[in-house]
Amino acid sequence: MAKILVIEDESQLSELLKKMLTRDGHQILVANDGVEGIKSFHQFNPDLIITDIIMPEKDGIEVIVQVLKEIPNLPIIAISGGRRAVTAEFNLDSAEMLDVKGVLQKPFTHEQLQEMIESALVV
């Protein structure tokens, strides 16, 4: 299976994703924000990244831009629930313009995530 880096600042969701994806057979590393995510990206060498968009320190858009600058074809799935005046749709539309492999609006199902991962990892 795949090495997946999950970058998510909501600890309950990141733990849930880690448990689900580990049960699916993937090797998972969780980072709590974009800064930690970039460090983990360099150390973990993931096959796929799942990143939230709205995070402290460095947001998901900044993470996506930096990662794709270094590895242009690395599959990335963007997730967002939106906050304040910024909607999830706006965040995810922004991520799609950066050529991510998929976007999911929170809340999403395990099945939706599995399908997106399978699709993103197909070469």
Backbone as XML, in Angstrom:
<?xml version="1.0"?>
<chain id="A" units="angstrom">
  <residue number="1" name="MET">
    <atom name="N" x="0.838" y="-1.191" z="0.000"/>
    <atom name="CA" x="0.000" y="0.000" z="0.000"/>
    <atom name="C" x="0.880" y="1.250" z="0.000"/>
  </residue>
  <residue number="2" name="ALA">
    <atom name="N" x="0.256" y="2.394" z="0.251"/>
    <atom name="CA" x="0.945" y="3.677" z="0.077"/>
    <atom name="C" x="1.422" y="4.289" z="1.392"/>
  </residue>
  <residue number="3" name="LYS">
    <atom name="N" x="2.465" y="5.106" z="1.270"/>
    <atom name="CA" x="2.899" y="5.963" z="2.381"/>
    <atom name="C" x="2.143" y="7.287" z="2.211"/>
  </residue>
  <residue number="4" name="ILE">
    <atom name="N" x="1.304" y="7.609" z="3.205"/>
    <atom name="CA" x="0.451" y="8.799" z="3.106"/>
    <atom name="C" x="0.772" y="9.762" z="4.234"/>
  </residue>
  <residue number="5" name="LEU">
    <atom name="N" x="1.009" y="11.015" z="3.872"/>
    <atom name="CA" x="1.191" y="12.092" z="4.837"/>
    <atom name="C" x="-0.128" y="12.834" z="4.972"/>
  </residue>
  <residue number="6" name="VAL">
    <atom name="N" x="-0.662" y="12.878" z="6.187"/>
    <atom name="CA" x="-1.892" y="13.598" z="6.482"/>
    <atom name="C" x="-1.509" y="14.881" z="7.208"/>
  </residue>
  <residue number="7" name="ILE">
    <atom name="N" x="-1.873" y="16.033" z="6.633"/>
    <atom name="CA" x="-1.586" y="17.328" z="7.257"/>
    <atom name="C" x="-2.937" y="17.926" z="7.647"/>
  </residue>
  <residue number="8" name="GLU">
    <atom name="N" x="-3.214" y="17.933" z="8.941"/>
    <atom name="CA" x="-4.529" y="18.341" z="9.453"/>
    <atom name="C" x="-4.364" y="18.882" z="10.863"/>
  </residue>
  <residue number="9" name="ASP">
    <atom name="N" x="-4.899" y="20.085" z="11.105"/>
    <atom name="CA" x="-4.731" y="20.703" z="12.415"/>
    <atom name="C" x="-5.812" y="20.305" z="13.429"/>
  </residue>
  <residue number="10" name="GLU">
    <atom name="N" x="-6.889" y="19.687" z="12.989"/>
    <atom name="CA" x="-7.917" y="19.216" z="13.916"/>
    <atom name="C" x="-7.530" y="17.811" z="14.373"/>
  </residue>
  <residue number="11" name="SER">
    <atom name="N" x="-7.111" y="17.695" z="15.637"/>
    <atom name="CA" x="-6.546" y="16.433" z="16.121"/>
    <atom name="C" x="-7.525" y="15.261" z="16.047"/>
  </residue>
  <residue number="12" name="GLN">
    <atom name="N" x="-8.808" y="15.509" z="16.292"/>
    <atom name="CA" x="-9.776" y="14.406" z="16.212"/>
    <atom name="C" x="-9.857" y="13.844" z="14.794"/>
  </residue>
  <residue number="13" name="LEU">
    <atom name="N" x="-9.893" y="14.729" z="13.808"/>
    <atom name="CA" x="-9.966" y="14.274" z="12.420"/>
    <atom name="C" x="-8.668" y="13.600" z="12.000"/>
  </residue>
  <residue number="14" name="SER">
    <atom name="N" x="-7.529" y="14.155" z="12.374"/>
    <atom name="CA" x="-6.264" y="13.539" z="11.959"/>
    <atom name="C" x="-6.119" y="12.144" z="12.564"/>
  </residue>
  <residue number="15" name="GLU">
    <atom name="N" x="-6.547" y="11.959" z="13.814"/>
    <atom name="CA" x="-6.481" y="10.628" z="14.439"/>
    <atom name="C" x="-7.443" y="9.659" z="13.765"/>
  </residue>
  <residue number="16" name="LEU">
    <atom name="N" x="-8.632" y="10.133" z="13.423"/>
    <atom name="CA" x="-9.605" y="9.296" z="12.722"/>
    <atom name="C" x="-9.054" y="8.868" z="11.357"/>
  </residue>
  <residue number="17" name="LEU">
    <atom name="N" x="-8.492" y="9.815" z="10.618"/>
    <atom name="CA" x="-7.904" y="9.496" z="9.311"/>
    <atom name="C" x="-6.761" y="8.493" z="9.459"/>
  </residue>
  <residue number="18" name="LYS">
    <atom name="N" x="-5.934" y="8.692" z="10.469"/>
    <atom name="CA" x="-4.810" y="7.780" z="10.701"/>
    <atom name="C" x="-5.321" y="6.365" z="10.963"/>
  </residue>
  <residue number="19" name="LYS">
    <atom name="N" x="-6.330" y="6.229" z="11.811"/>
    <atom name="CA" x="-6.880" y="4.896" z="12.118"/>
    <atom name="C" x="-7.505" y="4.257" z="10.881"/>
  </residue>
  <residue number="20" name="MET">
    <atom name="N" x="-8.325" y="5.029" z="10.147"/>
    <atom name="CA" x="-8.993" y="4.491" z="8.955"/>
    <atom name="C" x="-7.979" y="4.031" z="7.914"/>
  </residue>
  <residue number="21" name="LEU">
    <atom name="N" x="-7.024" y="4.886" z="7.624"/>
    <atom name="CA" x="-6.077" y="4.594" z="6.553"/>
    <atom name="C" x="-5.083" y="3.505" z="6.939"/>
  </residue>
  <residue number="22" name="THR">
    <atom name="N" x="-4.756" y="3.412" z="8.221"/>
    <atom name="CA" x="-3.898" y="2.329" z="8.702"/>
    <atom name="C" x="-4.628" y="0.999" z="8.552"/>
  </residue>
  <residue number="23" name="ARG">
    <atom name="N" x="-5.919" y="0.979" z="8.899"/>
    <atom name="CA" x="-6.735" y="-0.231" z="8.711"/>
    <atom name="C" x="-6.812" y="-0.623" z="7.241"/>
  </residue>
  <residue number="24" name="ASP">
    <atom name="N" x="-6.761" y="0.371" z="6.363"/>
    <atom name="CA" x="-6.793" y="0.097" z="4.919"/>
    <atom name="C" x="-5.450" y="-0.424" z="4.409"/>
  </residue>
  <residue number="25" name="GLY">
    <atom name="N" x="-4.437" y="-0.459" z="5.284"/>
    <atom name="CA" x="-3.143" y="-1.005" z="4.908"/>
    <atom name="C" x="-2.075" y="0.010" z="4.567"/>
  </residue>
  <residue number="26" name="HIS">
    <atom name="N" x="-2.380" y="1.291" z="4.716"/>
    <atom name="CA" x="-1.415" y="2.339" z="4.382"/>
    <atom name="C" x="-0.505" y="2.650" z="5.571"/>
  </residue>
  <residue number="27" name="GLN">
    <atom name="N" x="0.671" y="3.158" z="5.274"/>
    <atom name="CA" x="1.580" y="3.672" z="6.302"/>
    <atom name="C" x="1.295" y="5.169" z="6.415"/>
  </residue>
  <residue number="28" name="ILE">
    <atom name="N" x="0.955" y="5.635" z="7.622"/>
    <atom name="CA" x="0.477" y="7.008" z="7.803"/>
    <atom name="C" x="1.400" y="7.787" z="8.724"/>
  </residue>
  <residue number="29" name="LEU">
    <atom name="N" x="1.669" y="9.029" z="8.341"/>
    <atom name="CA" x="2.336" y="9.990" z="9.205"/>
    <atom name="C" x="1.436" y="11.216" z="9.264"/>
  </residue>
  <residue number="30" name="VAL">
    <atom name="N" x="1.209" y="11.735" z="10.483"/>
    <atom name="CA" x="0.345" y="12.895" z="10.669"/>
    <atom name="C" x="1.190" y="14.103" z="11.043"/>
  </residue>
  <residue number="31" name="ALA">
    <atom name="N" x="0.897" y="15.237" z="10.407"/>
    <atom name="CA" x="1.498" y="16.526" z="10.757"/>
    <atom name="C" x="0.361" y="17.460" z="11.161"/>
  </residue>
  <residue number="32" name="ASN">
    <atom name="N" x="0.602" y="18.292" z="12.172"/>
    <atom name="CA" x="-0.458" y="19.122" z="12.757"/>
    <atom name="C" x="-0.645" y="20.481" z="12.116"/>
  </residue>
  <residue number="33" name="ASP">
    <atom name="N" x="0.252" y="20.891" z="11.242"/>
    <atom name="CA" x="0.099" y="22.163" z="10.525"/>
    <atom name="C" x="1.004" y="22.141" z="9.303"/>
  </residue>
  <residue number="34" name="GLY">
    <atom name="N" x="0.941" y="23.191" z="8.518"/>
    <atom name="CA" x="1.695" y="23.228" z="7.273"/>
    <atom name="C" x="3.200" y="23.225" z="7.443"/>
  </residue>
  <residue number="35" name="VAL">
    <atom name="N" x="3.695" y="23.894" z="8.471"/>
    <atom name="CA" x="5.143" y="23.930" z="8.706"/>
    <atom name="C" x="5.646" y="22.523" z="9.036"/>
  </residue>
  <residue number="36" name="GLU">
    <atom name="N" x="4.942" y="21.861" z="9.954"/>
    <atom name="CA" x="5.298" y="20.488" z="10.302"/>
    <atom name="C" x="5.099" y="19.571" z="9.091"/>
  </residue>
  <residue number="37" name="GLY">
    <atom name="N" x="4.082" y="19.868" z="8.296"/>
    <atom name="CA" x="3.802" y="19.075" z="7.107"/>
    <atom name="C" x="4.942" y="19.104" z="6.103"/>
  </residue>
  <residue number="38" name="ILE">
    <atom name="N" x="5.510" y="20.274" z="5.869"/>
    <atom name="CA" x="6.633" y="20.386" z="4.934"/>
    <atom name="C" x="7.845" y="19.630" z="5.463"/>
  </residue>
  <residue number="39" name="LYS">
    <atom name="N" x="8.130" y="19.744" z="6.757"/>
    <atom name="CA" x="9.247" y="18.981" z="7.343"/>
    <atom name="C" x="9.006" y="17.486" z="7.185"/>
  </residue>
  <residue number="40" name="SER">
    <atom name="N" x="7.785" y="17.055" z="7.475"/>
    <atom name="CA" x="7.443" y="15.629" z="7.371"/>
    <atom name="C" x="7.518" y="15.153" z="5.920"/>
  </residue>
  <residue number="41" name="PHE">
    <atom name="N" x="7.113" y="15.989" z="4.986"/>
    <atom name="CA" x="7.194" y="15.670" z="3.561"/>
    <atom name="C" x="8.629" y="15.340" z="3.177"/>
  </residue>
  <residue number="42" name="HIS">
    <atom name="N" x="9.578" y="16.130" z="3.642"/>
    <atom name="CA" x="10.982" y="15.897" z="3.303"/>
    <atom name="C" x="11.529" y="14.639" z="3.976"/>
  </residue>
  <residue number="43" name="GLN">
    <atom name="N" x="11.077" y="14.336" z="5.187"/>
    <atom name="CA" x="11.603" y="13.191" z="5.931"/>
    <atom name="C" x="10.921" y="11.870" z="5.557"/>
  </residue>
  <residue number="44" name="PHE">
    <atom name="N" x="9.620" y="11.913" z="5.292"/>
    <atom name="CA" x="8.799" y="10.714" z="5.117"/>
    <atom name="C" x="8.759" y="10.229" z="3.670"/>
  </residue>
  <residue number="45" name="ASN">
    <atom name="N" x="8.980" y="11.127" z="2.719"/>
    <atom name="CA" x="8.935" y="10.801" z="1.293"/>
    <atom name="C" x="7.638" y="10.060" z="0.930"/>
  </residue>
  <residue number="46" name="PRO">
    <atom name="N" x="6.483" y="10.721" z="1.117"/>
    <atom name="CA" x="5.197" y="10.048" z="0.916"/>
    <atom name="C" x="4.871" y="9.794" z="-0.556"/>
  </residue>
  <residue number="47" name="ASP">
    <atom name="N" x="3.978" y="8.814" z="-0.750"/>
    <atom name="CA" x="3.437" y="8.537" z="-2.078"/>
    <atom name="C" x="2.251" y="9.450" z="-2.378"/>
  </residue>
  <residue number="48" name="LEU">
    <atom name="N" x="1.642" y="9.984" z="-1.316"/>
    <atom name="CA" x="0.432" y="10.797" z="-1.418"/>
    <atom name="C" x="0.356" y="11.707" z="-0.205"/>
  </residue>
  <residue number="49" name="ILE">
    <atom name="N" x="-0.168" y="12.910" z="-0.414"/>
    <atom name="CA" x="-0.407" y="13.837" z="0.695"/>
    <atom name="C" x="-1.888" y="14.166" z="0.736"/>
  </residue>
  <residue number="50" name="ILE">
    <atom name="N" x="-2.459" y="14.144" z="1.934"/>
    <atom name="CA" x="-3.815" y="14.640" z="2.174"/>
    <atom name="C" x="-3.631" y="15.859" z="3.067"/>
  </residue>
  <residue number="51" name="THR">
    <atom name="N" x="-4.056" y="17.029" z="2.588"/>
    <atom name="CA" x="-3.848" y="18.236" z="3.380"/>
    <atom name="C" x="-5.123" y="19.053" z="3.532"/>
  </residue>
  <residue number="52" name="ASP">
    <atom name="N" x="-5.318" y="19.540" z="4.747"/>
    <atom name="CA" x="-6.364" y="20.515" z="5.010"/>
    <atom name="C" x="-5.919" y="21.823" z="4.365"/>
  </residue>
  <residue number="53" name="ILE">
    <atom name="N" x="-6.863" y="22.699" z="4.091"/>
    <atom name="CA" x="-6.521" y="23.984" z="3.482"/>
    <atom name="C" x="-6.312" y="25.050" z="4.555"/>
  </residue>
  <residue number="54" name="ILE">
    <atom name="N" x="-7.234" y="25.168" z="5.489"/>
    <atom name="CA" x="-7.133" y="26.219" z="6.509"/>
    <atom name="C" x="-6.429" y="25.666" z="7.740"/>
  </residue>
  <residue number="55" name="MET">
    <atom name="N" x="-5.191" y="26.152" z="7.951"/>
    <atom name="CA" x="-4.375" y="25.716" z="9.088"/>
    <atom name="C" x="-3.532" y="26.892" z="9.571"/>
  </residue>
  <residue number="56" name="PRO">
    <atom name="N" x="-3.116" y="26.823" z="10.825"/>
    <atom name="CA" x="-2.211" y="27.861" z="11.327"/>
    <atom name="C" x="-0.811" y="27.715" z="10.732"/>
  </residue>
  <residue number="57" name="GLU">
    <atom name="N" x="-0.016" y="28.734" z="10.890"/>
    <atom name="CA" x="1.389" y="28.763" z="10.454"/>
    <atom name="C" x="1.536" y="28.815" z="8.939"/>
  </residue>
  <residue number="58" name="LYS">
    <atom name="N" x="1.208" y="27.739" z="8.253"/>
    <atom name="CA" x="1.319" y="27.657" z="6.796"/>
    <atom name="C" x="0.068" y="26.923" z="6.341"/>
  </residue>
  <residue number="59" name="ASP">
    <atom name="N" x="-0.724" y="27.573" z="5.484"/>
    <atom name="CA" x="-1.983" y="26.933" z="5.080"/>
    <atom name="C" x="-1.745" y="25.896" z="3.991"/>
  </residue>
  <residue number="60" name="GLY">
    <atom name="N" x="-2.804" y="25.149" z="3.669"/>
    <atom name="CA" x="-2.705" y="24.064" z="2.714"/>
    <atom name="C" x="-2.329" y="24.506" z="1.310"/>
  </residue>
  <residue number="61" name="ILE">
    <atom name="N" x="-2.776" y="25.685" z="0.910"/>
    <atom name="CA" x="-2.420" y="26.191" z="-0.421"/>
    <atom name="C" x="-0.904" y="26.403" z="-0.504"/>
  </residue>
  <residue number="62" name="GLU">
    <atom name="N" x="-0.323" y="26.983" z="0.539"/>
    <atom name="CA" x="1.133" y="27.177" z="0.567"/>
    <atom name="C" x="1.860" y="25.833" z="0.530"/>
  </residue>
  <residue number="63" name="VAL">
    <atom name="N" x="1.341" y="24.860" z="1.256"/>
    <atom name="CA" x="1.933" y="23.517" z="1.264"/>
    <atom name="C" x="1.883" y="22.920" z="-0.137"/>
  </residue>
  <residue number="64" name="ILE">
    <atom name="N" x="0.719" y="22.981" z="-0.774"/>
    <atom name="CA" x="0.550" y="22.419" z="-2.113"/>
    <atom name="C" x="1.534" y="23.058" z="-3.096"/>
  </residue>
  <residue number="65" name="VAL">
    <atom name="N" x="1.631" y="24.382" z="-3.083"/>
    <atom name="CA" x="2.532" y="25.095" z="-3.997"/>
    <atom name="C" x="3.974" y="24.644" z="-3.774"/>
  </residue>
  <residue number="66" name="GLN">
    <atom name="N" x="4.401" y="24.576" z="-2.516"/>
    <atom name="CA" x="5.785" y="24.209" z="-2.225"/>
    <atom name="C" x="6.079" y="22.759" z="-2.620"/>
  </residue>
  <residue number="67" name="VAL">
    <atom name="N" x="5.172" y="21.846" z="-2.293"/>
    <atom name="CA" x="5.382" y="20.438" z="-2.618"/>
    <atom name="C" x="5.430" y="20.230" z="-4.126"/>
  </residue>
  <residue number="68" name="LEU">
    <atom name="N" x="4.480" y="20.820" z="-4.842"/>
    <atom name="CA" x="4.438" y="20.616" z="-6.299"/>
    <atom name="C" x="5.598" y="21.295" z="-7.019"/>
  </residue>
  <residue number="69" name="LYS">
    <atom name="N" x="6.180" y="22.304" z="-6.390"/>
    <atom name="CA" x="7.386" y="22.924" z="-6.947"/>
    <atom name="C" x="8.547" y="21.917" z="-6.906"/>
  </residue>
  <residue number="70" name="GLU">
    <atom name="N" x="8.580" y="21.125" z="-5.832"/>
    <atom name="CA" x="9.663" y="20.157" z="-5.661"/>
    <atom name="C" x="9.394" y="18.841" z="-6.396"/>
  </residue>
  <residue number="71" name="ILE">
    <atom name="N" x="8.161" y="18.367" z="-6.333"/>
    <atom name="CA" x="7.780" y="17.116" z="-7.003"/>
    <atom name="C" x="6.458" y="17.367" z="-7.725"/>
  </residue>
  <residue number="72" name="PRO">
    <atom name="N" x="6.522" y="17.829" z="-8.972"/>
    <atom name="CA" x="5.322" y="18.272" z="-9.691"/>
    <atom name="C" x="4.205" y="17.239" z="-9.847"/>
  </residue>
  <residue number="73" name="ASN">
    <atom name="N" x="4.538" y="15.969" z="-9.860"/>
    <atom name="CA" x="3.491" y="14.965" z="-10.077"/>
    <atom name="C" x="3.094" y="14.210" z="-8.813"/>
  </residue>
  <residue number="74" name="LEU">
    <atom name="N" x="3.502" y="14.670" z="-7.640"/>
    <atom name="CA" x="3.123" y="13.997" z="-6.395"/>
    <atom name="C" x="1.621" y="14.165" z="-6.174"/>
  </residue>
  <residue number="75" name="PRO">
    <atom name="N" x="0.886" y="13.068" z="-5.996"/>
    <atom name="CA" x="-0.558" y="13.188" z="-5.775"/>
    <atom name="C" x="-0.881" y="13.863" z="-4.440"/>
  </residue>
  <residue number="76" name="ILE">
    <atom name="N" x="-1.767" y="14.851" z="-4.518"/>
    <atom name="CA" x="-2.219" y="15.571" z="-3.330"/>
    <atom name="C" x="-3.743" y="15.624" z="-3.350"/>
  </residue>
  <residue number="77" name="ILE">
    <atom name="N" x="-4.341" y="15.334" z="-2.200"/>
    <atom name="CA" x="-5.779" y="15.475" z="-2.015"/>
    <atom name="C" x="-5.986" y="16.603" z="-1.017"/>
  </residue>
  <residue number="78" name="ALA">
    <atom name="N" x="-6.774" y="17.594" z="-1.395"/>
    <atom name="CA" x="-7.070" y="18.733" z="-0.526"/>
    <atom name="C" x="-8.420" y="18.510" z="0.149"/>
  </residue>
  <residue number="79" name="ILE">
    <atom name="N" x="-8.487" y="18.812" z="1.448"/>
    <atom name="CA" x="-9.742" y="18.716" z="2.193"/>
    <atom name="C" x="-10.001" y="20.043" z="2.880"/>
  </residue>
  <residue number="80" name="SER">
    <atom name="N" x="-11.288" y="20.398" z="3.009"/>
    <atom name="CA" x="-11.622" y="21.650" z="3.689"/>
    <atom name="C" x="-13.068" y="21.642" z="4.136"/>
  </residue>
  <residue number="81" name="GLY">
    <atom name="N" x="-13.289" y="22.303" z="5.250"/>
    <atom name="CA" x="-14.647" y="22.510" z="5.740"/>
    <atom name="C" x="-15.030" y="23.971" z="5.655"/>
  </residue>
  <residue number="82" name="GLY">
    <atom name="N" x="-14.070" y="24.824" z="5.364"/>
    <atom name="CA" x="-14.327" y="26.262" z="5.301"/>
    <atom name="C" x="-14.473" y="26.844" z="6.694"/>
  </residue>
  <residue number="83" name="ARG">
    <atom name="N" x="-14.190" y="28.111" z="6.823"/>
    <atom name="CA" x="-14.348" y="28.832" z="8.088"/>
    <atom name="C" x="-14.649" y="30.284" z="7.797"/>
  </residue>
  <residue number="84" name="ARG">
    <atom name="N" x="-15.329" y="30.883" z="8.727"/>
    <atom name="CA" x="-15.660" y="32.300" z="8.639"/>
    <atom name="C" x="-16.284" y="32.639" z="7.278"/>
  </residue>
  <residue number="85" name="ALA">
    <atom name="N" x="-15.799" y="33.666" z="6.631"/>
    <atom name="CA" x="-16.391" y="34.112" z="5.366"/>
    <atom name="C" x="-15.907" y="33.288" z="4.172"/>
  </residue>
  <residue number="86" name="VAL">
    <atom name="N" x="-14.886" y="32.480" z="4.383"/>
    <atom name="CA" x="-14.329" y="31.686" z="3.289"/>
    <atom name="C" x="-15.008" y="30.320" z="3.290"/>
  </residue>
  <residue number="87" name="THR">
    <atom name="N" x="-15.616" y="29.971" z="2.189"/>
    <atom name="CA" x="-16.332" y="28.706" z="2.116"/>
    <atom name="C" x="-15.400" y="27.563" z="1.730"/>
  </residue>
  <residue number="88" name="ALA">
    <atom name="N" x="-15.832" y="26.364" z="2.034"/>
    <atom name="CA" x="-15.073" y="25.179" z="1.634"/>
    <atom name="C" x="-14.951" y="25.123" z="0.116"/>
  </residue>
  <residue number="89" name="GLU">
    <atom name="N" x="-16.019" y="25.491" z="-0.586"/>
    <atom name="CA" x="-15.980" y="25.461" z="-2.050"/>
    <atom name="C" x="-14.890" y="26.376" z="-2.596"/>
  </residue>
  <residue number="90" name="PHE">
    <atom name="N" x="-14.755" y="27.559" z="-2.030"/>
    <atom name="CA" x="-13.722" y="28.494" z="-2.463"/>
    <atom name="C" x="-12.332" y="27.898" z="-2.229"/>
  </residue>
  <residue number="91" name="ASN">
    <atom name="N" x="-12.130" y="27.344" z="-1.037"/>
    <atom name="CA" x="-10.836" y="26.741" z="-0.717"/>
    <atom name="C" x="-10.502" y="25.601" z="-1.665"/>
  </residue>
  <residue number="92" name="LEU">
    <atom name="N" x="-11.478" y="24.751" z="-1.919"/>
    <atom name="CA" x="-11.236" y="23.590" z="-2.759"/>
    <atom name="C" x="-11.082" y="23.976" z="-4.226"/>
  </residue>
  <residue number="93" name="ASP">
    <atom name="N" x="-11.821" y="24.996" z="-4.673"/>
    <atom name="CA" x="-11.634" y="25.498" z="-6.034"/>
    <atom name="C" x="-10.210" y="26.027" z="-6.212"/>
  </residue>
  <residue number="94" name="SER">
    <atom name="N" x="-9.708" y="26.725" z="-5.197"/>
    <atom name="CA" x="-8.331" y="27.244" z="-5.240"/>
    <atom name="C" x="-7.334" y="26.098" z="-5.347"/>
  </residue>
  <residue number="95" name="ALA">
    <atom name="N" x="-7.558" y="25.043" z="-4.586"/>
    <atom name="CA" x="-6.655" y="23.894" z="-4.623"/>
    <atom name="C" x="-6.704" y="23.203" z="-5.982"/>
  </residue>
  <residue number="96" name="GLU">
    <atom name="N" x="-7.892" y="23.069" z="-6.561"/>
    <atom name="CA" x="-8.014" y="22.423" z="-7.866"/>
    <atom name="C" x="-7.230" y="23.168" z="-8.936"/>
  </residue>
  <residue number="97" name="MET">
    <atom name="N" x="-7.183" y="24.493" z="-8.840"/>
    <atom name="CA" x="-6.435" y="25.283" z="-9.810"/>
    <atom name="C" x="-4.943" y="24.990" z="-9.740"/>
  </residue>
  <residue number="98" name="LEU">
    <atom name="N" x="-4.491" y="24.432" z="-8.622"/>
    <atom name="CA" x="-3.079" y="24.093" z="-8.457"/>
    <atom name="C" x="-2.772" y="22.682" z="-8.918"/>
  </residue>
  <residue number="99" name="ASP">
    <atom name="N" x="-3.750" y="22.009" z="-9.505"/>
    <atom name="CA" x="-3.562" y="20.681" z="-10.087"/>
    <atom name="C" x="-3.412" y="19.578" z="-9.037"/>
  </residue>
  <residue number="100" name="VAL">
    <atom name="N" x="-4.177" y="19.672" z="-7.944"/>
    <atom name="CA" x="-4.215" y="18.552" z="-7.011"/>
    <atom name="C" x="-4.987" y="17.415" z="-7.666"/>
  </residue>
  <residue number="101" name="LYS">
    <atom name="N" x="-4.830" y="16.209" z="-7.143"/>
    <atom name="CA" x="-5.476" y="15.037" z="-7.740"/>
    <atom name="C" x="-6.931" y="14.895" z="-7.310"/>
  </residue>
  <residue number="102" name="GLY">
    <atom name="N" x="-7.329" y="15.604" z="-6.253"/>
    <atom name="CA" x="-8.715" y="15.527" z="-5.820"/>
    <atom name="C" x="-8.983" y="16.470" z="-4.672"/>
  </residue>
  <residue number="103" name="VAL">
    <atom name="N" x="-10.265" y="16.765" z="-4.471"/>
    <atom name="CA" x="-10.694" y="17.613" z="-3.365"/>
    <atom name="C" x="-11.899" y="16.963" z="-2.687"/>
  </residue>
  <residue number="104" name="LEU">
    <atom name="N" x="-11.950" y="17.097" z="-1.379"/>
    <atom name="CA" x="-13.076" y="16.585" z="-0.601"/>
    <atom name="C" x="-13.525" y="17.644" z="0.390"/>
  </residue>
  <residue number="105" name="GLN">
    <atom name="N" x="-14.819" y="17.868" z="0.427"/>
    <atom name="CA" x="-15.370" y="18.807" z="1.401"/>
    <atom name="C" x="-15.728" y="18.041" z="2.661"/>
  </residue>
  <residue number="106" name="LYS">
    <atom name="N" x="-15.308" y="18.574" z="3.812"/>
    <atom name="CA" x="-15.674" y="17.972" z="5.099"/>
    <atom name="C" x="-17.144" y="18.248" z="5.370"/>
  </residue>
  <residue number="107" name="PRO">
    <atom name="N" x="-17.865" y="17.331" z="5.941"/>
    <atom name="CA" x="-17.457" y="15.962" z="6.258"/>
    <atom name="C" x="-17.544" y="15.079" z="5.017"/>
  </residue>
  <residue number="108" name="PHE">
    <atom name="N" x="-16.694" y="14.079" z="4.947"/>
    <atom name="CA" x="-16.702" y="13.121" z="3.845"/>
    <atom name="C" x="-16.698" y="11.718" z="4.442"/>
  </residue>
  <residue number="109" name="THR">
    <atom name="N" x="-17.043" y="10.748" z="3.621"/>
    <atom name="CA" x="-17.103" y="9.369" z="4.103"/>
    <atom name="C" x="-15.788" y="8.648" z="3.867"/>
  </residue>
  <residue number="110" name="HIS">
    <atom name="N" x="-15.627" y="7.554" z="4.560"/>
    <atom name="CA" x="-14.457" y="6.696" z="4.382"/>
    <atom name="C" x="-14.399" y="6.209" z="2.935"/>
  </residue>
  <residue number="111" name="GLU">
    <atom name="N" x="-15.556" y="5.845" z="2.389"/>
    <atom name="CA" x="-15.621" y="5.360" z="1.021"/>
    <atom name="C" x="-15.199" y="6.438" z="0.018"/>
  </residue>
  <residue number="112" name="GLN">
    <atom name="N" x="-15.645" y="7.671" z="0.236"/>
    <atom name="CA" x="-15.242" y="8.771" z="-0.655"/>
    <atom name="C" x="-13.730" y="8.956" z="-0.622"/>
  </residue>
  <residue number="113" name="LEU">
    <atom name="N" x="-13.158" y="8.898" z="0.573"/>
    <atom name="CA" x="-11.714" y="9.060" z="0.712"/>
    <atom name="C" x="-10.977" y="7.897" z="0.052"/>
  </residue>
  <residue number="114" name="GLN">
    <atom name="N" x="-11.434" y="6.671" z="0.264"/>
    <atom name="CA" x="-10.804" y="5.507" z="-0.360"/>
    <atom name="C" x="-10.796" y="5.633" z="-1.878"/>
  </residue>
  <residue number="115" name="GLU">
    <atom name="N" x="-11.930" y="6.015" z="-2.452"/>
    <atom name="CA" x="-12.029" y="6.176" z="-3.911"/>
    <atom name="C" x="-11.063" y="7.246" z="-4.409"/>
  </residue>
  <residue number="116" name="MET">
    <atom name="N" x="-10.987" y="8.351" z="-3.678"/>
    <atom name="CA" x="-10.114" y="9.448" z="-4.081"/>
    <atom name="C" x="-8.642" y="9.001" z="-4.014"/>
  </residue>
  <residue number="117" name="ILE">
    <atom name="N" x="-8.278" y="8.271" z="-2.965"/>
    <atom name="CA" x="-6.894" y="7.778" z="-2.820"/>
    <atom name="C" x="-6.557" y="6.821" z="-3.958"/>
  </residue>
  <residue number="118" name="GLU">
    <atom name="N" x="-7.447" y="5.865" z="-4.214"/>
    <atom name="CA" x="-7.213" y="4.903" z="-5.303"/>
    <atom name="C" x="-7.037" y="5.624" z="-6.632"/>
  </residue>
  <residue number="119" name="SER">
    <atom name="N" x="-7.883" y="6.604" z="-6.900"/>
    <atom name="CA" x="-7.812" y="7.356" z="-8.143"/>
    <atom name="C" x="-6.505" y="8.166" z="-8.225"/>
  </residue>
  <residue number="120" name="ALA">
    <atom name="N" x="-6.116" y="8.781" z="-7.117"/>
    <atom name="CA" x="-4.921" y="9.623" z="-7.099"/>
    <atom name="C" x="-3.642" y="8.815" z="-7.281"/>
  </residue>
  <residue number="121" name="LEU">
    <atom name="N" x="-3.646" y="7.570" z="-6.808"/>
    <atom name="CA" x="-2.435" y="6.748" z="-6.874"/>
    <atom name="C" x="-2.275" y="6.007" z="-8.190"/>
  </residue>
  <residue number="122" name="VAL">
    <atom name="N" x="-3.299" y="6.020" z="-9.045"/>
    <atom name="CA" x="-3.198" y="5.379" z="-10.350"/>
    <atom name="C" x="-2.261" y="6.202" z="-11.224"/>
  </residue>
  <residue number="123" name="VAL">
    <atom name="N" x="-1.273" y="5.547" z="-11.745"/>
    <atom name="CA" x="-0.280" y="6.273" z="-12.567"/>
    <atom name="C" x="-0.686" y="6.264" z="-14.014"/>
  </residue>
</chain>
